[in-house]
Amino acid sequence: MSKRKIVLTTLLVLVAIGVMVRLGFWQLDRLAQRRAFNAQVTAQMQAPPLTDLLGRQDLTGLGYRAVVVRGEYDFAQQVALSNQEWQGQPGAHLITPLVVEGGPQAVLVDRGWIPYADVAPKNWSKFAEPGTVEIRGRIRLSQTTPIPIPSPTQRQDTWFRVDIAALQAQVSHPLLPIYITQSPEPTGKLLPYRSEPNIELTEGSHLGYAIMWFALAAILGVGYAGFAFDRRPITRRVTRRTANGERYLVIRGH
């Protein structure tokens, strides 16, 4: 192998090792973020219920915090969250603005699942809860996509995510920047069906991937070092005789 090829190969190997090491540290960063998220969610889920929803300046850091709030539903501005299942059955969740007692602000409440046969708005009145209600649930953050979606130019009854900023365009009440998933009632199962948020507080595969990238970098480095060592020039000494019997030394290399 020429000297030029050796230099280029060495540079490529070094770049590959650098990329693998960088990927390993990236996975460790993801692991640290996941652990911080798990710790925050755990702390919020173990904290006492929040009862002063309107008295908080920043609610976006309270995801999964238990909350108790009183108010009155505005069913005229209710929408359905489509493509939701309950024990394998298709349906939707009813998302209803709750005008908080002492308002005028409102908070969107995920009131639970209804079957597909009742998804049409004309059927929603059977699930109404008129008057002042007190609900218990957990704070959830607005669901958005990486690419901003324009607000609808006309009212939409069916949505695919609880995007509070987009929903504000068709809700007359000023909305809080969070929504609430209502907890199930202790007595019986009546529509809408409700359940507690299901969240897996695991560390994922980040540590395993980090170890994998560091191991690959080490294998490549050690393997290439061994290959380069084996390619070093090797000299051999060979003794020859001339026609008249005199000895002479020949040194060969490769």
C-alpha positions as CSV (number, residue, x, y, z in Angstrom):
1,M,0.0,0.0,0.0
2,S,1.4,3.4,-1.0
3,K,2.0,6.1,1.6
4,R,-0.8,8.2,0.2
5,K,-3.3,5.4,0.6
6,I,-2.1,4.7,4.1
7,V,-2.7,8.4,5.0
8,L,-6.1,8.5,3.4
9,T,-7.2,5.3,5.1
10,T,-6.0,6.5,8.5
11,L,-7.9,9.7,8.1
12,L,-11.1,7.9,7.2
13,V,-10.7,5.5,10.1
14,L,-10.2,8.5,12.5
15,V,-13.2,10.3,11.1
16,A,-15.3,7.1,11.5
17,I,-14.1,6.7,15.1
18,G,-14.9,10.3,15.9
19,V,-18.5,9.9,14.5
20,M,-19.1,6.8,16.5
21,V,-17.8,8.4,19.7
22,R,-20.0,11.5,19.0
23,L,-23.0,9.2,18.5
24,G,-22.2,7.5,21.8
25,F,-22.2,10.8,23.7
26,W,-25.4,11.9,21.9
27,Q,-27.1,8.8,23.2
28,L,-25.8,9.6,26.7
29,D,-27.3,13.1,26.3
30,R,-30.6,11.6,25.3
31,L,-30.4,9.3,28.4
32,A,-29.8,12.3,30.7
33,Q,-32.8,14.1,29.1
34,R,-35.0,11.1,29.6
35,R,-34.0,10.7,33.2
36,A,-34.7,14.4,33.8
37,F,-38.1,14.1,32.2
38,N,-38.9,11.0,34.2
39,A,-37.9,12.7,37.4
40,Q,-40.1,15.7,36.6
41,V,-43.1,13.7,35.7
42,T,-42.7,11.5,38.8
43,A,-42.5,14.6,41.0
44,Q,-45.6,16.1,39.4
45,M,-47.6,12.9,39.7
46,Q,-46.7,12.6,43.4
47,A,-47.4,16.2,44.2
48,P,-50.7,17.2,45.9
49,P,-53.6,18.2,43.6
50,L,-53.5,21.8,42.3
51,T,-56.6,23.8,43.3
52,D,-55.6,27.3,42.2
53,L,-55.4,26.8,38.5
54,L,-56.0,30.5,37.7
55,G,-53.4,31.6,40.3
56,R,-50.5,30.1,38.5
57,Q,-48.4,32.2,36.1
58,D,-46.7,29.2,34.4
59,L,-48.7,26.0,33.9
60,T,-46.6,24.5,31.1
61,G,-44.1,23.0,33.6
62,L,-46.8,21.1,35.5
63,G,-47.5,18.3,33.1
64,Y,-49.3,15.3,34.7
65,R,-49.9,17.2,38.0
66,A,-53.2,16.3,39.6
67,V,-55.7,19.2,39.5
68,V,-59.1,20.0,41.0
69,V,-61.1,22.7,39.3
70,R,-64.7,24.0,39.4
71,G,-66.6,25.7,36.6
72,E,-69.3,25.3,34.0
73,Y,-68.9,23.6,30.6
74,D,-69.6,25.4,27.4
75,F,-71.0,22.6,25.2
76,A,-71.7,24.9,22.3
77,Q,-67.9,25.0,21.6
78,Q,-67.2,21.3,22.3
79,V,-65.2,19.3,19.7
80,A,-64.3,15.7,19.2
81,L,-60.7,14.2,19.3
82,S,-60.9,11.6,16.5
83,N,-59.2,8.2,16.1
84,Q,-59.4,7.2,19.8
85,E,-60.0,3.6,21.1
86,W,-61.4,2.0,24.1
87,Q,-60.6,-1.7,24.6
88,G,-60.2,-2.0,20.9
89,Q,-63.4,-0.2,19.9
90,P,-63.1,2.9,17.7
91,G,-64.5,6.2,18.8
92,A,-63.5,9.7,19.9
93,H,-62.9,11.8,23.0
94,L,-65.0,14.8,23.8
95,I,-63.0,18.0,24.3
96,T,-65.0,20.6,26.1
97,P,-64.1,24.1,27.3
98,L,-64.7,24.5,31.0
99,V,-65.2,28.2,32.1
100,V,-63.3,28.2,35.3
101,E,-65.1,29.5,38.4
102,G,-63.8,33.1,38.9
103,G,-62.9,33.2,35.1
104,P,-63.3,34.5,32.4
105,Q,-60.6,32.0,31.4
106,A,-61.5,28.5,30.3
107,V,-59.6,25.3,30.2
108,L,-60.1,22.5,27.7
109,V,-61.2,19.2,29.3
110,D,-60.8,15.8,27.8
111,R,-64.0,14.3,29.2
112,G,-63.4,10.8,27.9
113,W,-64.3,8.3,25.2
114,I,-67.5,7.9,23.3
115,P,-68.3,5.2,20.7
116,Y,-68.0,5.7,16.9
117,A,-71.8,5.6,16.6
118,D,-72.0,8.8,18.7
119,V,-69.2,10.8,17.1
120,A,-71.6,13.1,15.2
121,P,-72.2,16.4,17.0
122,K,-76.0,15.8,17.0
123,N,-75.4,13.0,19.5
124,W,-73.3,14.8,22.0
125,S,-76.1,16.4,24.1
126,K,-76.7,13.0,25.8
127,F,-73.3,13.4,27.5
128,A,-73.9,16.9,28.7
129,E,-73.2,17.8,32.4
130,P,-75.1,21.1,32.9
131,G,-74.5,23.5,35.7
132,T,-71.4,24.0,37.9
133,V,-69.2,20.9,38.1
134,E,-66.1,20.0,40.0
135,I,-63.7,17.8,38.1
136,R,-60.5,16.0,38.9
137,G,-57.9,15.1,36.4
138,R,-54.3,15.7,35.3
139,I,-52.7,18.6,33.5
140,R,-51.6,17.8,30.0
141,L,-49.6,20.0,27.6
142,S,-50.8,21.2,24.2
143,Q,-50.2,18.7,21.4
144,T,-48.5,20.4,18.5
145,T,-46.6,19.3,15.4
146,P,-43.0,20.4,14.4
147,I,-44.6,22.3,11.4
148,P,-47.0,25.0,12.4
149,I,-50.6,24.3,11.2
150,P,-52.6,27.4,10.1
151,S,-55.7,28.0,12.3
152,P,-58.9,26.9,10.6
153,T,-60.9,29.6,8.7
154,Q,-64.2,28.0,9.8
155,R,-65.3,25.9,12.7
156,Q,-64.1,22.3,12.9
157,D,-66.0,19.8,15.0
158,T,-63.4,17.0,14.6
159,W,-59.7,17.4,15.5
160,F,-56.8,15.0,15.5
161,R,-54.8,16.6,18.3
162,V,-55.5,19.0,21.2
163,D,-53.7,21.9,19.7
164,I,-54.7,24.7,22.1
165,A,-53.3,27.6,20.0
166,A,-55.2,26.3,16.9
167,L,-58.4,25.7,18.9
168,Q,-58.3,29.2,20.4
169,A,-59.2,30.5,16.9
170,Q,-62.7,29.0,17.3
171,V,-63.3,29.2,21.1
172,S,-64.6,32.6,22.3
173,H,-63.1,32.2,25.9
174,P,-59.5,32.9,26.5
175,L,-57.9,29.4,26.9
176,L,-55.3,28.4,29.5
177,P,-52.1,27.0,27.8
178,I,-52.9,23.5,29.1
179,Y,-55.7,21.0,29.0
180,I,-57.0,18.4,31.5
181,T,-57.7,14.7,31.1
182,Q,-60.6,14.0,33.5
183,S,-60.0,11.1,35.9
184,P,-62.5,8.2,36.0
185,E,-65.4,8.4,38.5
186,P,-65.1,5.9,41.4
187,T,-68.7,4.8,40.9
188,G,-69.4,2.7,37.8
189,K,-68.5,3.2,34.2
190,L,-70.7,5.7,32.4
191,L,-70.0,7.3,29.1
192,P,-67.8,9.1,28.4
193,Y,-65.3,6.4,29.5
194,R,-62.3,7.9,31.3
195,S,-58.9,6.5,32.2
196,E,-55.7,7.8,33.8
197,P,-52.9,8.8,31.4
198,N,-50.7,5.8,30.6
199,I,-47.0,6.9,30.6
200,E,-44.0,4.6,30.6
201,L,-41.2,6.1,32.8
202,T,-38.4,4.1,31.3
203,E,-34.9,5.0,30.2
204,G,-35.4,3.4,26.8
205,S,-32.4,2.0,24.9
206,H,-30.1,5.0,25.0
207,L,-27.6,3.5,27.4
208,G,-27.4,0.3,25.3
209,Y,-26.9,2.3,22.1
210,A,-24.2,4.4,23.7
211,I,-22.3,1.3,24.7
212,M,-22.7,-0.1,21.2
213,W,-21.2,3.0,19.6
214,F,-18.3,3.2,22.0
215,A,-17.6,-0.5,21.5
216,L,-17.7,-0.1,17.7
217,A,-15.3,2.8,17.9
218,A,-12.9,0.7,20.1
219,I,-13.1,-2.3,17.8
220,L,-12.4,-0.2,14.7
221,G,-9.5,1.6,16.4
222,V,-7.8,-1.5,17.8
223,G,-8.5,-3.4,14.6
224,Y,-6.9,-0.8,12.4
225,A,-4.0,-0.4,14.7
226,G,-3.3,-4.1,14.4
227,F,-3.6,-4.0,10.7
228,A,-1.2,-1.0,10.4
229,F,1.3,-2.8,12.7
230,D,1.2,-5.9,10.5
231,R,1.9,-3.8,7.4
232,R,5.2,-2.5,8.8
233,P,8.3,-3.4,6.7
234,I,9.8,-6.7,7.7
235,T,13.5,-7.5,7.1
236,R,14.9,-10.9,6.5
237,R,18.6,-11.8,6.5
238,V,19.6,-14.6,4.0
239,T,23.0,-16.0,3.7
240,R,24.2,-17.0,0.2
241,R,27.3,-18.5,-1.2
242,T,29.2,-17.4,-4.3
243,A,30.4,-19.8,-6.9
244,N,33.8,-20.1,-5.2
245,G,32.2,-20.9,-1.8
246,E,32.4,-17.4,-0.2
247,R,29.5,-16.4,2.0
248,Y,27.6,-13.1,1.7
249,L,24.6,-11.6,3.5
250,V,21.4,-10.6,1.6
251,I,18.8,-8.4,3.5
252,R,15.3,-8.5,2.1
253,G,12.3,-6.4,3.2
254,H,8.5,-6.3,2.4
